């Protein structure tokens, strides 16, 4: 048995030497949230960034969809990353996980209708997807600049194909910008998801930002002084009160049964 396990470990290690991607499995990070844990099978992975955009100038993150315990309050314009969504009574909710000012990890749910999607590769595809076409070519080698989308001006990272056996980076779909440059889309590349690179000038980090993210149309943010207080969870409070009353009542009943007034025997 021990020899078999060692053999398996050796094969896995050897595959890793041949090609790290051969044994790579994307890690799906899940929030530390009790409601999510109970309903994970009904949640859908999203992984997109949004702005808080509540109708009152803020959003309230709840412990669960339609919950009565407030986790945090964020004013409009604050960035929020939605990991998963969940449908409750016909409404779409999203869950985020973040660090508070003290460094604690918190998770909370918010109605997706109270969020405004940040411009990203998905929004770019919505706008220009009809112009995408299949790539036919040999790809690119060397240092390759990865962008959030064509013309964004936002460099995600620089990838060198020398770290991948100098295999060419070949996209599966391409977009041609107004100046005739071709851009290729890559769904995954060693830790980077959904990125673009310029096939016409792959190593140039100074390409013009001809399509920066548009200014989001948000509801004005509420002032800090006008924000409501966080609710601590009414049902949890009631439960504590009920438990305390139950303990007090049981104690009083026990004392009454055991305690007898002085002189009670003499009066008989």
LINPEMO-V465265 format. One record per residue. N is the residue number from 1. RES is the residue in one letter. PHI is phi in radians with two decimals (999 if undefined). OMEGA is omega in whole degrees, -180 to 180 (999 if undefined). Layout:
# LINPEMO-V465265
N_RES_PHI_OMEGA + N_RES_PHI_OMEGA
This chain:
# LINPEMO-V465265
1_X_999_-179 + 2_X_-1.11_179 + 3_X_-1.14_180 + 4_X_-1.12_179 + 5_X_-1.10_179 + 6_X_-1.10_179 + 7_X_-1.14_179 + 8_X_-1.11_179 + 9_X_-1.08_179 + 10_X_-1.14_180 + 11_X_-1.09_180 + 12_X_-1.10_179 + 13_X_-1.09_-179 + 14_X_-1.16_177 + 15_X_-1.08_179 + 16_X_-1.11_177 + 17_X_-1.19_-179 + 18_X_-1.16_-176 + 19_X_-2.85_-178 + 20_X_-0.95_-178 + 21_X_-1.25_-178 + 22_X_-1.15_180 + 23_X_-2.04_-180 + 24_X_-1.29_172 + 25_X_-2.31_-179 + 26_X_-1.02_179 + 27_X_-1.46_179 + 28_X_-1.66_-179 + 29_X_-1.31_-178 + 30_X_-2.05_-178 + 31_X_-1.26_177 + 32_X_-1.53_-174 + 33_X_-2.47_-174 + 34_X_-1.11_180 + 35_X_-1.14_178 + 36_X_-1.07_-178 + 37_X_-1.04_-179 + 38_X_-1.35_-173 + 39_X_-2.20_-175 + 40_X_-0.98_-177 + 41_X_-1.16_-180 + 42_X_-1.75_180 + 43_X_-1.66_-178 + 44_X_-2.01_179 + 45_X_-1.14_-180 + 46_X_-2.14_178 + 47_X_1.00_176 + 48_X_-2.41_-180 + 49_X_-1.69_-178 + 50_X_-2.41_169 + 51_X_-1.82_170 + 52_X_-1.12_-176 + 53_X_-2.65_-180 + 54_X_-1.29_-178 + 55_X_-1.14_-180 + 56_X_-1.72_179 + 57_X_1.65_179 + 58_X_-2.76_173 + 59_X_-2.20_177 + 60_X_-2.01_176 + 61_X_-1.54_-177 + 62_X_-1.87_179 + 63_X_-1.18_176 + 64_X_-2.77_177 + 65_X_-0.94_-178 + 66_X_1.05_-180 + 67_X_-1.30_-179 + 68_X_-2.03_177 + 69_X_-2.12_-180 + 70_X_-1.46_179 + 71_X_-1.57_-179 + 72_X_-2.87_175 + 73_X_-2.13_-179 + 74_X_-2.10_177 + 75_X_-1.33_-179 + 76_X_-0.99_-179 + 77_X_1.76_177 + 78_X_-1.21_-179 + 79_X_-1.43_-179 + 80_X_-2.49_-178 + 81_X_-1.92_-178 + 82_X_-1.61_-177 + 83_X_-1.54_-178 + 84_X_-2.43_175 + 85_X_-2.13_-178 + 86_X_-2.62_180 + 87_X_-1.70_178 + 88_X_-2.27_-179 + 89_X_0.92_176 + 90_X_1.40_-180 + 91_X_-1.96_-176 + 92_X_-1.65_178 + 93_X_-1.99_177 + 94_X_-2.20_179 + 95_X_-2.00_177 + 96_X_-2.21_176 + 97_X_-2.37_-174 + 98_X_-2.71_177 + 99_X_-1.75_174 + 100_X_-1.49_-175 + 101_X_-1.09_-179 + 102_X_-1.59_178 + 103_X_1.60_178 + 104_X_-1.33_175 + 105_X_-1.54_179 + 106_X_-2.12_175 + 107_X_-2.32_-179 + 108_X_-2.70_-179 + 109_X_-1.88_178 + 110_X_-2.57_175 + 111_X_-1.14_-180 + 112_X_-1.13_178 + 113_X_-1.19_179 + 114_X_-1.74_180 + 115_X_-2.14_178 + 116_X_-2.17_-175 + 117_X_-1.13_172 + 118_X_-1.22_177 + 119_X_-1.14_-178 + 120_X_-2.60_-178 + 121_X_-1.08_179 + 122_X_-1.21_178 + 123_X_-1.13_178 + 124_X_-1.10_179 + 125_X_-1.16_176 + 126_X_-1.02_-175 + 127_X_-1.46_-173 + 128_X_-2.18_-176 + 129_X_-0.98_-180 + 130_X_-1.16_-180 + 131_X_-1.71_179 + 132_X_-1.24_177 + 133_X_-2.55_-179 + 134_X_-1.20_-178 + 135_X_-1.55_174 + 136_X_-2.26_-178 + 137_X_2.97_-176 + 138_X_-1.71_180 + 139_X_1.46_-177 + 140_X_-2.32_178 + 141_X_-2.27_-180 + 142_X_1.61_177 + 143_X_-1.34_-176 + 144_X_-2.20_180 + 145_X_-1.47_179 + 146_X_-1.78_-176 + 147_X_-2.02_178 + 148_X_-1.19_171 + 149_X_-2.89_-179 + 150_X_-1.03_176 + 151_X_1.37_-178 + 152_X_-1.24_-174 + 153_X_1.35_-176 + 154_X_-1.92_179 + 155_X_-1.43_178 + 156_X_-1.39_179 + 157_X_-3.01_175 + 158_X_-2.00_-179 + 159_X_-1.95_179 + 160_X_-1.96_-178 + 161_X_-1.16_176 + 162_X_-1.10_178 + 163_X_-1.40_-180 + 164_X_-2.21_-179 + 165_X_1.19_-178 + 166_X_1.02_175 + 167_X_-1.28_-179 + 168_X_-1.06_175 + 169_X_-1.56_-174 + 170_X_-2.02_179 + 171_X_-1.41_177 + 172_X_-1.84_172 + 173_X_-2.57_-170 + 174_X_-2.34_174 + 175_X_-2.24_177 + 176_X_-1.86_-177 + 177_X_-1.39_-176 + 178_X_-1.04_179 + 179_X_-1.66_175 + 180_X_1.54_177 + 181_X_-1.35_176 + 182_X_-1.66_179 + 183_X_-2.13_180 + 184_X_-1.97_-178 + 185_X_-1.80_177 + 186_X_-2.17_-179 + 187_X_-1.29_180 + 188_X_-2.64_178 + 189_X_-2.62_174 + 190_X_0.78_177 + 191_X_1.69_178 + 192_X_-1.81_-179 + 193_X_-1.90_169 + 194_X_0.94_-178 + 195_X_-2.13_178 + 196_X_-2.07_171 + 197_X_-2.46_-176 + 198_X_-1.56_179 + 199_X_-1.11_-177 + 200_X_-1.34_-178 + 201_X_-2.67_-167 + 202_X_-1.14_-175 + 203_X_-1.74_-177 + 204_X_-1.45_179 + 205_X_-1.55_-176 + 206_X_-1.96_177 + 207_X_-1.13_-176 + 208_X_-1.14_178 + 209_X_-1.52_-177 + 210_X_-1.45_178 + 211_X_-2.48_178 + 212_X_-1.23_180 + 213_X_-1.08_178 + 214_X_-1.19_178 + 215_X_-1.19_-179 + 216_X_-1.22_178 + 217_X_-1.60_-174 + 218_X_-1.88_169 + 219_X_-1.19_-179 + 220_X_-0.99_-179 + 221_X_-1.24_177 + 222_X_-1.30_176 + 223_X_-1.29_-178 + 224_X_-1.04_-178 + 225_X_-1.24_-178 + 226_X_-1.70_-178 + 227_X_-1.31_178 + 228_X_-1.26_177 + 229_X_-1.40_178 + 230_X_-1.21_173 + 231_X_-1.46_-175 + 232_X_-1.66_179 + 233_X_1.80_-176 + 234_X_-1.11_-177 + 235_X_-1.12_179 + 236_X_-1.15_179 + 237_X_-1.14_179 + 238_X_-1.05_180 + 239_X_-1.07_179 + 240_X_-1.10_180 + 241_X_-1.08_180 + 242_X_-1.06_180 + 243_X_-1.13_179 + 244_X_-1.13_179 + 245_X_-1.08_-180 + 246_X_-1.10_-180 + 247_X_-1.14_180 + 248_X_-1.10_-180 + 249_X_-1.11_180 + 250_X_-1.13_179 + 251_X_-1.13_180 + 252_X_-1.12_179 + 253_X_-1.15_180 + 254_X_-1.14_179 + 255_X_-1.13_-179 + 256_X_-1.09_-179 + 257_X_-1.23_-174 + 258_X_-1.56_-175 + 259_X_-1.58_176 + 260_X_-2.19_-179 + 261_X_-1.08_179 + 262_X_-1.08_178 + 263_X_1.45_-178 + 264_X_-1.15_-180 + 265_X_-1.23_-177 + 266_X_-1.19_-177 + 267_X_-1.34_-178 + 268_X_-1.33_999
